[in-house]
Amino acid sequence: MDASSEHALNDELLSDIQRLSFDYFLNEANPANGLIADRNTAASPASIAAVGLALSSYPVGVERGFMTRTAAVERTLATLRFFWNAPHGPEPDATGYRGFYYHFLDMRTGRRVWNCELSTIDTALLLAGVLATGAYFDADEATELEIRQLADALYRRTDWRWAQDGGATVTHGWRPEKGFLRYRWEGYDEALILYILGLGSPTFPLPPESYAAWLSSYKWKKIYGREQVYAGPLFIHQFSHIWIDFRGIRDAFMRNVGSDYFENSRQATYLHRHYAIRNPKGFAGYGENCWGITASDGPGLQPSRAGGRRFFTYLARGAPFGPDDGTLSPWAAITSLPFAPEIVLPALRYFHEIDLHDGNPYGFTASFNPTIANADGRPCGWVSPDHIGINHGPIALMIENYRSDFLWRLMRGVPAITTGLRRAGFSGGWL
C-alpha cells in the first residue's frame, strides 16, 4: 500500500470510529436533563464523568457535522440547567454538595444512586466539559449567553478547599453517611486536571502547596530503557490530556527531569506496546499491533474454569507491573493517538481487521480477551458485552485533537485552565 492510500484508509477509519463513539452521547442520554448513561444497558445510572465528556464532544459534533449547533445548544443548556438547579446539599439523596456531584445519578430524577461518593475527580471531568461549552458557545444571543453564565457559575460554586479536608492534597470524595474518604489524590494519576481546575478557581482555589504536595508523591522510573513518571493503566496518561495541551509546557517536576507530560504519555504508550511484544505472561493475541491495558471490564472467570488462571471482572489493569489477565481495551490504544500515531494507527487497523466492531453500535468493543476462546472462533476471544461512556468520550475527543487540535486550542483560552497552569508553576510553550 502506498503512502497516499494508507493515509486515506487511516482517515476513513478515524472518521468512522470518531462518529460511532460520538453517537453514544446522542443515544445513551436523557435529553430532558442531559444525563448520559454510564453503560448502554437498560438499568444503567448516569455517570457525571460521561456527562463531562459529552459536553466536550458536542462542539466537536458541531464542527464535524454530526449535529447542528441548535441541537448542541439545546442539549448543553438542558445539562447545565439541570446541574445548576438540581438538589444541592448534605442530604443523602441530593445530586451534589459544595459544588461537587455524586459519581452516579439516576437517569430520570438525577438523584444519587448506590450510596456512591461525592466524587472529586468525576466532578473535575464534568467541569472540564462545562468549561469547554462556555468557551465554545460564544454567540451574542440569549441561549448561548446563558450557557456561558451557567458554566461560570457551576465552576465558581465548587469548593476545592473543603475537599482537602484539612490536608495538603485533595481527597477522593465524601459521603453524607461517613464524611470524607480516606484516600487522597497522591502519586501520579488522572488528577492532574483536578489540581489545575482547583488551582484556577476564582472563588475557592487550592493553595499552590497542594500541587507541590502532589508532585512530591510521584515515582520516576526507568522501564525497558524508557524514563517516565510511572502509572500502570493507560487512561491515567490520557484523561487530563483530553482538555489540556501539555506539549512544551512544564511544571517544576518536568523541568527538573527535562520532559513534559505529553512526552511522558508518549513514553507510556510505547511502554504498553513494548510490554505486549514481550508478553511475559504468555497471553494469546498480544503483539506489536495488539495492546492497550487500562481500567476495564473483564471476563471474571475463576482459576477452576480457566485452566488455573484467574480472570478478573472490572479492574484497573496496568503494565508492566500488572494486574494483567490478558484483557485488552481498544479505546486505551486509540486514545493515545496524539502521542504516538505511528504505533496507534497500525493497532487501530488491526482491531478493525479482527472484527472488534462487529455488531457494535458504537464502534469497537470496550475490552476483549483473546486468551479465553470464544465459541464462534473469532480471534478476539471473550468480548465485553457493554459499551461505556467514559471509553467513548476519550476516543472521539483524542481523535479530534490528533486531527485538528480543536479541543486543545479551545481550552487554551479558558481562564480556569491558564490560571491553574500558571499557579501550578507551568511555563513555556503556548502558555
C-alpha positions in Angstrom: 0.0 0.0 0.0 1.4 3.4 -0.9 1.5 6.3 1.5 -1.5 8.2 0.0 -3.8 5.1 0.1 -2.6 4.3 3.6 -3.4 7.9 4.7 -6.9 7.7 3.1 -7.6 4.4 4.8 -6.5 5.8 8.2 -8.6 8.9 7.7 -11.7 6.9 6.8 -11.2 4.6 9.8 -10.7 7.6 12.1 -13.8 9.3 10.8 -15.9 6.2 11.2 -14.7 5.4 14.7 -15.0 9.0 15.9 -18.6 9.3 14.6 -19.6 6.0 16.2 -18.1 6.9 19.5 -19.8 10.3 19.4 -23.2 8.6 18.7 -23.0 7.1 22.2 -23.7 10.6 23.6 -26.6 11.2 21.3 -28.3 7.9 22.0 -27.5 6.9 25.6 -28.9 10.1 27.1 -31.9 11.7 28.8 -32.4 14.8 26.6 -34.6 16.4 29.3 -31.7 16.7 31.7 -28.7 16.0 29.6 -27.6 13.0 31.7 -25.5 10.3 30.0 -25.7 6.6 30.9 -22.6 5.1 32.3 -23.3 2.0 30.2 -25.6 1.2 27.3 -27.7 -1.1 29.5 -31.4 -0.6 30.5 -30.8 -0.1 34.2 -27.6 1.9 34.0 -27.4 5.1 36.0 -25.8 8.3 34.7 -22.0 8.9 35.1 -21.1 12.5 35.7 -17.7 11.9 34.1 -19.5 10.7 30.9 -21.6 13.9 31.1 -18.4 16.0 31.1 -17.1 14.1 28.1 -20.4 14.5 26.3 -20.4 18.3 26.9 -16.9 18.4 25.5 -18.0 16.4 22.5 -20.9 18.5 21.4 -18.7 21.3 20.0 -16.7 18.6 18.1 -20.0 17.3 16.8 -21.0 20.7 15.5 -17.6 21.2 13.8 -17.7 17.8 12.2 -21.3 18.0 11.1 -22.5 15.2 13.5 -25.2 17.5 15.0 -26.4 21.1 14.4 -25.4 24.0 16.5 -29.0 24.4 17.5 -29.3 20.8 18.7 -26.0 21.2 20.6 -27.1 24.4 22.3 -30.4 22.7 23.3 -28.7 19.6 24.8 -26.0 21.7 26.5 -28.4 24.1 28.1 -30.6 21.3 29.4 -27.5 19.7 31.0 -26.2 22.9 32.6 -29.6 24.0 33.9 -30.1 20.6 35.4 -26.8 20.7 37.4 -27.4 24.3 38.5 -31.0 23.7 39.7 -30.7 20.0 41.0 -31.0 19.4 44.8 -27.7 20.6 46.3 -26.9 20.0 49.9 -25.8 17.5 52.6 -28.9 15.3 52.2 -28.1 11.7 51.2 -30.4 11.8 48.2 -29.2 15.1 46.7 -27.4 15.5 43.3 -24.4 17.4 44.7 -23.0 19.3 47.6 -20.5 22.2 47.8 -20.2 22.3 44.0 -19.2 18.6 43.7 -21.5 15.9 42.4 -22.2 12.3 43.1 -20.4 9.8 40.9 -23.6 8.1 39.7 -27.0 9.6 39.3 -30.5 8.3 38.5 -31.0 8.9 34.8 -34.5 10.2 35.3 -34.5 12.0 38.6 -30.8 13.0 38.7 -30.5 12.0 42.3 -27.7 10.0 43.9 -27.8 6.2 43.5 -26.0 3.2 45.1 -24.9 5.3 48.1 -22.0 6.4 45.9 -19.5 9.0 46.8 -19.4 12.7 46.0 -16.5 12.3 43.6 -13.8 15.0 43.3 -12.2 13.5 40.1 -15.5 12.8 38.3 -16.7 16.4 39.2 -13.4 17.7 37.7 -14.1 15.8 34.4 -17.6 17.1 34.4 -16.4 20.7 35.0 -13.8 20.4 32.2 -16.8 19.7 29.9 -18.8 22.5 31.4 -15.9 25.0 30.8 -15.5 23.7 27.2 -19.1 24.6 26.4 -18.6 28.0 28.0 -15.7 28.6 25.7 -17.3 27.3 22.5 -20.8 28.8 22.6 -19.7 32.4 22.2 -22.6 33.9 20.1 -24.3 37.1 21.2 -27.7 35.6 21.7 -29.8 34.5 24.7 -29.3 30.8 24.8 -25.5 30.9 24.3 -25.1 33.7 26.8 -27.0 31.5 29.3 -24.6 28.7 28.6 -21.6 30.9 29.4 -23.2 32.2 32.6 -24.2 28.8 33.9 -20.7 27.3 33.0 -19.1 30.1 35.0 -21.5 29.8 37.9 -21.1 26.0 38.2 -17.3 26.3 38.2 -17.4 29.1 40.8 -19.6 27.0 43.1 -17.0 24.2 43.6 -15.3 24.4 47.0 -11.9 22.8 46.3 -10.6 23.9 49.8 -13.3 22.0 51.5 -12.3 18.8 49.5 -8.9 19.0 51.1 -10.4 18.1 54.5 -7.6 20.0 56.2 -4.8 18.2 54.4 -2.4 19.3 51.7 -3.7 17.1 48.9 -7.3 16.6 47.7 -9.5 13.7 49.0 -11.1 11.3 46.6 -14.5 12.3 47.8 -17.1 12.4 50.6 -20.2 10.5 51.7 -23.0 12.1 53.8 -23.1 8.9 56.0 -19.4 8.8 56.9 -17.7 12.0 55.7 -14.5 12.2 53.7 -13.0 9.1 52.1 -9.6 8.2 53.5 -7.9 8.1 50.1 -6.3 11.2 48.6 -5.0 12.2 45.1 -1.4 11.3 45.6 1.0 9.6 43.3 0.9 10.3 39.5 -2.7 9.7 38.5 -5.6 11.1 36.5 -6.0 14.0 38.9 -3.7 16.4 37.0 -6.9 18.0 35.5 -8.4 18.2 39.0 -5.4 20.1 40.5 -5.3 22.5 37.5 -9.0 23.3 37.8 -8.7 23.6 41.6 -5.8 26.0 41.4 -7.5 28.1 38.8 -10.7 28.7 40.8 -11.6 32.4 41.4 -13.7 31.5 44.5 -12.2 28.6 46.5 -8.8 28.0 44.9 -6.4 25.2 46.1 -3.2 26.7 47.5 0.0 26.2 45.5 1.2 23.9 48.3 -1.4 21.3 47.4 0.2 20.9 43.9 3.7 20.8 45.4 2.5 18.0 47.8 1.0 16.1 44.8 4.3 16.4 42.8 6.3 15.1 45.8 4.4 11.8 45.6 5.5 11.0 42.0 7.5 7.9 41.2 10.1 8.3 38.4 11.1 5.0 36.8 13.2 3.6 34.0 11.5 0.7 32.4 12.6 -1.0 29.2 15.1 1.8 28.8 12.3 4.4 28.9 12.2 7.0 31.7 8.9 8.4 32.9 6.6 9.3 35.8 5.0 5.9 36.2 1.4 4.9 36.3 0.2 1.4 35.2 -3.2 1.9 33.5 -3.1 3.8 30.2 -6.1 6.0 31.0 -4.0 7.8 33.7 -1.7 9.1 30.9 -4.6 10.2 28.8 -7.6 11.7 30.7 -6.1 15.2 31.6 -4.7 15.5 28.1 -8.1 15.4 26.5 -8.5 19.1 27.6 -5.0 20.4 28.1 -2.3 20.6 25.5 0.8 19.7 27.6 3.2 19.9 24.6 6.2 22.1 25.6 4.8 23.4 28.9 6.5 22.2 32.1 5.9 22.4 35.9 8.8 22.2 38.4 9.0 18.4 38.3 9.1 18.2 34.5 11.6 21.0 34.2 13.8 19.0 36.7 13.7 15.8 34.6 13.8 17.5 31.2 10.5 16.2 29.9 6.8 17.3 29.8 3.5 15.4 30.4 2.9 14.9 26.6 6.3 13.2 26.2 5.6 11.3 29.4 2.4 9.9 27.9 4.3 9.1 24.7 6.8 7.1 26.7 3.9 5.3 28.5 2.3 4.5 25.2 5.5 2.9 23.8 5.9 1.0 27.2 2.5 -0.6 26.8 3.3 -1.7 23.2 6.7 -3.0 24.3 5.1 -5.0 27.1 2.6 -6.6 24.7 5.5 -7.6 22.4 7.4 -9.1 25.3 4.2 -10.7 26.6 5.8 -12.0 29.8 2.7 -13.9 30.9 2.2 -15.6 27.6 -1.4 -14.4 26.9 -2.9 -15.0 23.5 -3.1 -12.2 20.9 -0.6 -9.8 22.4 1.8 -8.2 19.9 3.1 -5.0 18.3 -0.4 -4.1 17.0 -2.5 -5.6 19.7 -2.0 -3.8 23.1 -3.8 -1.4 25.4 -4.1 -2.2 29.1 -6.3 0.0 31.3 -9.2 0.1 33.7 -11.8 -2.1 32.1 -14.3 -4.9 32.3 -13.0 -8.4 32.1 -14.3 -12.0 31.8 -14.3 -12.7 35.5 -13.5 -16.4 35.5 -12.1 -18.3 38.5 -9.0 -20.5 38.0 -11.1 -23.7 38.1 -12.9 -22.6 35.0 -9.9 -21.1 33.2 -7.0 -23.5 33.2 -5.6 -22.4 36.5 -5.5 -18.7 35.7 -7.7 -16.1 37.3 -9.6 -13.6 35.1 -11.0 -10.5 36.8 -14.2 -8.5 36.3 -13.8 -4.7 36.4 -10.3 -3.8 37.4 -7.7 -1.0 36.9 -5.3 -3.2 34.9 -1.8 -1.9 34.2 1.6 -2.6 32.5 4.2 -3.8 33.1 3.7 -4.5 36.8 0.0 -5.6 36.4 -2.5 -6.5 37.2 -2.8 -8.2 33.8 -5.1 -11.1 32.9 -4.9 -10.9 29.1 -7.7 -8.3 28.8 -7.1 -5.6 26.3 -9.0 -2.4 25.6 -9.0 -0.9 22.0 -10.1 2.5 23.4 -6.9 2.7 25.5 -4.7 2.3 22.5 -6.8 4.7 20.3 -6.9 7.4 23.0 -3.0 7.6 22.8 -3.3 8.6 19.1 -1.9 12.2 19.6 1.1 10.9 21.5 2.3 8.2 19.1 0.3 7.9 15.9 3.0 5.8 14.2 2.1 2.9 16.5 -1.5 3.6 17.3 -2.8 3.7 13.7 -1.5 0.2 12.9 -3.2 -1.0 16.1 -6.4 0.7 15.1 -6.3 -1.1 11.7 -5.6 -4.4 13.4 -8.6 -4.0 15.8 -10.7 -3.3 12.7 -9.3 -6.5 10.9 -10.2 -8.8 13.8 -13.8 -7.5 13.8 -13.9 -5.9 17.2 -16.5 -3.5 15.8 -18.7 -6.4 14.5 -22.3 -5.8 15.6 -21.4 -2.9 17.9 -23.4 0.3 17.6 -20.6 2.5 18.9 -17.5 1.1 17.2 -15.0 -1.1 18.9 -15.9 -3.2 21.9 -14.8 -1.9 25.3 -12.5 -4.8 26.0 -11.7 -8.3 24.9 -9.6 -11.2 25.9 -8.1 -13.4 23.2 -6.8 -16.0 25.8 -10.4 -17.0 26.5 -11.6 -18.7 23.4 -15.0 -17.5 22.0 -17.5 -20.1 20.9 -17.6 -18.7 17.4 -13.9 -19.0 17.0 -13.2 -15.2 16.4 -9.6 -14.3 17.1 -10.7 -11.6 19.7 -11.9 -14.3 22.1 -14.1 -13.1 25.0 -15.7 -9.7 24.2 -17.2 -7.3 26.7 -21.0 -7.0 26.2 -21.3 -3.4 27.3 -20.3 0.0 25.9 -19.2 2.6 28.4 -19.5 6.3 28.2 -16.1 7.2 29.7 -14.5 5.0 27.0 -16.2 6.6 24.0 -15.6 10.2 25.0 -11.8 9.9 25.0 -11.9 8.2 21.6 -14.0 10.9 20.0 -12.0 13.8 21.6 -8.5 12.5 21.2 -9.1 11.6 17.6 -10.1 15.3 17.2 -7.1 16.6 19.0 -4.9 14.4 16.7 -6.7 15.6 13.6 -7.1 19.3 14.3 -6.0 20.3 17.9 -9.6 21.6 18.2 -10.3 21.0 21.9 -6.8 21.9 22.9 -7.0 25.2 21.1 -10.4 25.9 22.6 -9.3 25.2 26.1 -6.2 27.4 25.8 -8.5 30.4 26.0 -10.2 29.2 29.2 -9.0 31.4 32.2 -9.6 28.4 34.6 -7.0 26.4 32.7 -4.4 29.1 32.1 -4.6 30.4 35.6 -4.5 26.9 37.1 -1.4 26.0 35.0 0.4 29.2 36.0 -0.4 28.7 39.7 0.9 25.1 39.4 4.2 26.6 38.1 3.8 25.7 34.4 5.7 27.8 31.9 6.9 27.7 28.3 5.3 26.7 25.0 1.9 28.1 24.2 1.5 29.3 27.8 
